[in-house]
Amino acid sequence: MERRTTGKVWFVGAGPGAEDLITVRGARIISEADVVLWARSLVSERVLEYASPEAELVESTDIPLEGAVAVYERAAREGLAVARVHSGDPAIFGAILEQIERCEALGLEWEIVPGVSSFSAAAAAVGRELTVPEVAQSIILTRRASRTPMPEGQEIERFARHGTTMAIFLSAARPRELQEELLAGGYPPHTPCAVVYRASWPDQLVERCTLSELGETVRRMGVRRQTMILVGPGLDAYGKRSRLYDPSFSHMFRKGTDEALRDVERGRSEGVESR
C-alpha cells in the first residue's frame, strides 16, 4: 500500500471464523493498514496476526457507530489507512452502508474487500452443495424479523413458498417460531435442515435434523447467536447429475457425443456410476 496523503477505509471481510479463510487481498490490506478496527465478538483475534506491529488496533465490540466514525474522522485528517474488519462477507448483514455514508460525508475514500460468507462455511461443514440439479437451483439468504423489521413481502413464510435452499442468518434465538414459519410457508415436515454453530471456528458444532425437529434441535444445542440454519430438499439429494459434466452435453469448450452418452449408460448398467 502506497503512503497516502488522504485517508481511506477498507471494509474487509474476515471470513466466517478460521483465520486462514480470509482472502489474500484481505490479509494484505490488514497488513498494510495504519489502524485495524475489529470486533472481538465476531472476528477471530488470530486475524490480527496479519496486522503490522506498528498498527493501531481498535476493538469495537462495545462502541456504537459514532465510535467508528471518530476513527474515520481521524483517518481523513491524518491520511490514515483503516482496515474495518467485518465477519463473513461485509455485503451480507454487514451494516456497512451507514459507515460508507459517513465516509462519503467526510470526503474519505472507501473500498469493500469481499470475504467468505458464513453460509458457504456452513455448507462446507455439512459437506453439501446448496444448488443441486433438478432439486434446488436458487439460494435464499435471509433472516427472521427481530428488532430489525423485515420489509413487506420478505418474511420467512413468504420465502419458504419457493421450496428451494434457504440459508437463515441471525435467527437461532427463537427456533420454534422459525420452524412454524417455515412449515406455514410450505416446506414439508420431513425437509432436511442443518444447524451450524460458529462455522469454521475451533468450537464449531453441526447438527442435522428434519424441519419437524428444528426447534428442539436448536434448543438442545444451546445456541442463540453465530448460528447458520440451512433448510431445503437439496441437503439430502443424491443422484442428480449436472449437465455441465455430462459427456453428451455440448458447450463452447467441448462437443458432446451420443457415443459418450452410451459409454456412460453402459457403465451404469455394469455398476460403475459416474460422479
C-alpha positions in Angstrom: 0.0 0.0 0.0 1.5 3.3 -1.0 1.9 6.0 1.6 -1.3 8.1 1.3 -1.8 11.9 1.7 -5.6 11.3 2.0 -7.2 8.7 4.2 -9.1 5.6 3.1 -11.2 2.9 4.7 -11.3 -0.7 3.6 -14.2 -2.8 4.7 -12.6 -6.1 4.9 -14.4 -9.4 5.0 -12.5 -11.6 7.5 -14.4 -14.8 6.6 -16.6 -17.0 8.8 -14.1 -17.6 11.6 -10.9 -19.5 10.8 -8.1 -17.0 10.3 -6.9 -18.8 7.1 -10.3 -18.3 5.4 -9.6 -14.6 4.9 -8.8 -13.7 1.3 -5.2 -12.9 0.2 -6.3 -9.4 -0.5 -8.0 -9.0 2.9 -4.9 -10.2 4.7 -2.7 -7.8 2.6 -4.9 -4.8 3.4 -4.8 -5.6 7.1 -1.0 -6.0 7.0 -0.6 -2.5 5.4 -3.2 -0.6 7.5 -2.4 2.1 10.0 -5.5 1.3 12.0 -7.3 -2.0 12.3 -10.9 -1.7 13.6 -12.4 -5.1 14.6 -15.0 -6.7 16.8 -13.7 -9.5 19.2 -17.3 -10.8 19.5 -17.4 -11.7 15.8 -13.9 -11.8 14.4 -11.2 -14.2 15.5 -8.3 -12.5 17.3 -5.9 -14.5 15.2 -6.8 -12.4 12.2 -4.8 -9.7 13.9 -1.7 -11.7 13.3 -1.8 -10.2 9.8 -1.5 -6.7 11.2 1.7 -4.7 11.2 3.4 -4.4 14.7 3.1 -0.6 14.2 -0.7 -0.7 13.5 -3.1 0.7 16.0 -5.7 -1.9 17.0 -9.2 -0.7 17.9 -11.6 -3.2 19.4 -15.1 -2.2 18.5 -17.4 -4.6 20.3 -18.6 -2.0 22.8 -18.6 1.1 20.7 -21.6 2.4 18.6 -21.4 3.7 15.0 -20.2 7.1 16.3 -17.1 5.4 17.8 -16.1 4.0 14.4 -16.9 7.4 12.7 -14.4 9.0 15.2 -11.7 6.8 13.7 -12.8 7.7 10.2 -12.6 11.4 11.0 -9.1 11.0 12.3 -8.2 9.0 9.1 -9.5 11.9 7.0 -7.4 14.4 9.0 -4.2 12.4 9.1 -4.3 10.5 5.9 -4.6 7.1 7.6 -5.4 3.7 6.0 -8.1 2.0 8.1 -9.0 -1.7 7.8 -12.5 -2.1 9.1 -12.7 -5.8 9.6 -16.1 -7.5 9.4 -17.1 -11.1 9.9 -18.0 -13.2 6.9 -18.7 -11.0 3.8 -19.3 -7.4 4.6 -22.0 -7.1 1.9 -24.3 -9.6 3.8 -25.7 -8.2 7.0 -22.6 -6.2 7.5 -24.1 -2.8 8.3 -21.6 -1.1 6.1 -23.9 1.2 4.2 -24.3 3.5 7.1 -20.5 3.6 7.5 -20.0 4.3 3.8 -22.4 7.2 4.0 -20.3 8.7 6.9 -17.1 8.2 4.9 -18.5 10.0 1.9 -19.7 12.8 4.1 -16.1 13.2 5.3 -14.7 13.1 1.8 -13.0 9.8 2.7 -12.2 7.1 0.1 -13.5 3.7 0.8 -13.4 0.2 -0.7 -15.1 -3.2 0.0 -13.0 -6.3 0.2 -15.3 -9.4 -0.1 -15.0 -12.3 2.2 -16.1 -15.9 2.6 -19.7 -15.9 4.0 -20.8 -18.0 6.9 -23.4 -19.7 4.7 -20.6 -21.0 2.5 -18.7 -22.2 5.5 -21.8 -23.9 6.9 -22.3 -25.7 3.6 -18.7 -26.9 3.8 -19.2 -28.0 7.4 -22.2 -30.1 6.4 -20.5 -31.4 3.3 -23.2 -30.4 0.9 -23.7 -28.5 -2.3 -26.5 -26.0 -1.9 -27.5 -26.0 -5.6 -28.5 -29.5 -6.7 -29.6 -30.1 -10.3 -33.3 -30.6 -10.7 -33.8 -30.1 -6.9 -32.6 -26.6 -5.8 -31.1 -24.1 -8.2 -31.6 -21.0 -6.0 -30.4 -20.0 -2.6 -32.3 -17.5 -0.4 -30.2 -15.6 2.1 -32.4 -14.1 4.8 -33.2 -13.8 8.5 -36.2 -13.6 10.8 -37.7 -10.3 11.8 -36.5 -9.1 15.2 -35.6 -5.7 16.4 -34.8 -5.2 12.7 -38.2 -5.5 10.9 -38.5 -7.3 7.6 -39.7 -5.3 4.6 -43.2 -6.2 3.3 -43.1 -9.4 1.3 -39.7 -10.6 2.6 -40.9 -12.6 5.6 -39.6 -16.2 6.2 -43.0 -17.6 5.4 -43.2 -15.9 2.0 -39.7 -17.1 1.0 -40.5 -20.7 2.2 -43.1 -20.9 -0.6 -40.3 -21.2 -3.1 -39.2 -24.6 -1.7 -35.6 -24.1 -2.5 -32.5 -23.9 -0.3 -32.6 -21.2 2.4 -29.6 -20.0 4.4 -31.0 -18.3 7.5 -28.8 -15.9 9.4 -29.3 -14.4 12.9 -32.4 -16.4 13.7 -31.4 -19.1 16.3 -32.8 -17.2 19.3 -36.4 -18.2 18.5 -36.1 -21.6 16.7 -39.7 -22.8 17.4 -41.1 -19.7 15.8 -38.8 -20.1 12.9 -39.8 -23.7 12.5 -43.5 -22.7 12.5 -42.9 -20.0 9.8 -41.1 -22.4 7.5 -43.8 -25.1 7.9 -46.5 -22.5 7.3 -44.7 -21.4 4.2 -45.0 -24.8 2.6 -41.9 -26.8 3.5 -42.9 -30.4 4.4 -42.1 -31.6 8.0 -39.5 -34.0 6.6 -37.5 -31.3 4.8 -33.8 -31.7 5.8 -32.1 -29.0 7.9 -28.7 -28.3 9.2 -27.8 -26.2 12.2 -24.2 -24.9 12.2 -22.8 -23.0 15.1 -19.6 -20.9 14.6 -18.8 -22.5 11.2 -15.0 -23.0 10.8 -14.2 -21.9 14.4 -12.4 -24.5 16.7 -15.7 -24.9 18.7 -17.9 -25.5 15.6 -21.0 -27.6 16.2 -23.0 -29.2 13.4 -26.4 -31.0 13.8 -28.6 -32.5 11.0 -32.3 -32.8 11.5 -35.7 -32.6 9.8 -37.8 -29.4 9.9 -40.2 -31.0 12.3 -37.2 -31.4 14.7 -35.6 -28.0 14.1 -36.8 -26.1 17.1 -35.9 -28.9 19.5 -32.5 -29.4 17.9 -31.5 -25.8 18.3 -32.7 -25.7 21.9 -30.8 -28.9 22.7 -27.6 -27.5 21.2 -28.0 -24.4 23.4 -27.0 -21.9 20.7 -28.5 -18.5 20.2 -26.0 -16.5 18.1 -23.4 -17.1 15.4 -25.6 -19.9 14.1 -26.4 -20.6 10.5 -29.6 -22.6 9.7 -29.8 -24.3 6.3 -33.1 -25.6 5.1 -34.2 -27.3 1.8 -34.6 -30.5 -0.1 -31.1 -30.2 -1.7 -29.5 -31.0 1.7 -30.4 -34.7 1.3 -30.5 -35.0 -2.5 -28.4 -37.6 -4.3 -28.1 -39.0 -7.8 -28.7 -35.8 -9.8 -26.1 -35.3 -12.5 -25.3 -31.9 -13.8 -25.4 -31.2 -17.5 -22.0 -29.4 -17.3 -20.1 -32.7 -17.0 -22.5 -34.8 -19.0 -20.4 -36.2 -21.9 -23.4 -35.9 -24.2 -23.8 -32.2 -23.5 -22.1 -29.6 -25.8 -20.8 -26.3 -24.7 -18.3 -23.7 -26.1 -15.3 -25.7 -24.9 -16.5 -29.3 -25.6 -18.7 -31.0 -28.1 -20.9 -33.8 -26.6 -21.4 -37.1 -28.5 -24.0 -39.8 -28.5 -21.2 -42.3 -28.2 -20.0 -40.7 -24.9 -23.5 -40.9 -23.6 -23.8 -44.6 -24.5 -20.5 -45.2 -22.6 -22.0 -43.6 -19.5 -25.1 -45.7 -19.8 -23.0 -48.8 -20.3 -21.0 -48.0 -17.2 -24.2 -47.6 -15.2 -25.5 -51.0 -16.3 -22.3 -52.5 -15.2 -22.5 -50.9 -11.8 -19.9 -48.1 -12.4 -21.6 -44.8 -11.5 -20.1 -41.6 -12.8 -19.7 -38.9 -10.1 
